[in-house]
Amino acid sequence: NILKYSPLHNVRAGVKYPAMLLITADHDDRVVPLHSFKHVAELQHVIAKGTKQQGIPILARIETNAGHGAGKPTEKVIDEAADMYCFVLANLAVDF
């Protein structure tokens, strides 16, 4: 049953989720970008309804004019890696 492992359908109130950076591309032909948008929106909605603020980011990074990754220009690969490393370091409170 797909509902058992669907990230979208298993978002629960009262759960303290970790910081998340969901990465997608606007022209991905394998994973429809809308799924990432829905997941981020659901997480933000459920967290915002709670009386206790979570205080951590739930973000989406949408690469424009890109697909699933194959053939991505070097500049876009570097930009994506820089964003991922910055997100991780910021959420681990690493000083540099």
Sequence and secondary structure as in RCSB ss.txt:
>XXXX:A:sequence
NILKYSPLHNVRAGVKYPAMLLITADHDDRVVPLHSFKHVAELQHVIAKGTKQQGIPILARIETNAGHGAGKPTE
KVIDEAADMYCFVLANLAVDF
>XXXX:A:secstr
 GGGT TGGG  TT     EEEEEETT SSS HHHHHHHHHHHHHHHHHSSS   S EEEEEETT  SSTT  HH
HHHHHHHHHHHHHHHHTT   
